[in-house]
Amino acid sequence: MDTYTKMHLYHTSSVEIRKPHIYHGRKNADFGQGFYLTPDREFALRWASKDAMINEYILDIEGLSVYEFSRNEEWFEYIYNNRRFKDGLGHDVIIGPIANDTIYDTFGILTSGFVKPEHAVNILCMGPEYIQVAVKSEKANKNLTWLGANQVDNAEQYKEIVRKEEKEYQEAFSEYLLNISDNE
């Protein structure tokens, strides 16, 4: 873990979220149930629709149990288990890469069991890497301070970035699947 104690974070929503609720999120998300944010404002803007808001926060992680992942087999296994409702770390905050199948459509096959785990982790590691921060406990939620929210302008320009990245990812994904099917 780096030596920082405060993180500047963003969350895209249709409304201001002054007091996030950690139990409204999906239990089978990458890092399990929690309130998901990103330190990358440009990335947060990519999920904005017309009239969306970018909520800004500071998270003070001092005194919190924080677990940080990088793209590797441990990260994949944790995501794989969470998607089967087996969140097992028990930390206040989890930081790590977003699984690219969350961002780009991969038809749900990467953690379905249709693709061997070693291939699935390789596919999830392709393409750009974006970081997410999951606030998972009430203790961490109390350390999250809302700074304000701004209306998103030009949401369509950010959607275009996602469309371009998704096309590139799906092409690489398809090529990878073809190569493994030819070699097995």
Buried (B, 14 or more C-beta within 10 A) or exposed (E): EEEEEEBEBBBBBEEEBEEBEBEEBEEBBBBBBBBBBBBBBEBBBBBBEEEBBBBBBEBBBEEBBBBBBEBEEEBBEBBBBBBEEEBEBEBBBBBBBBBBBBBBEBEEBBBEEEBEBEBBBBBBBBBEEBBBBBBBBEEBBEBBEBEEBEEBEEBEEBBEEBEEBBEBBBEBBEEBBEEBEEEE
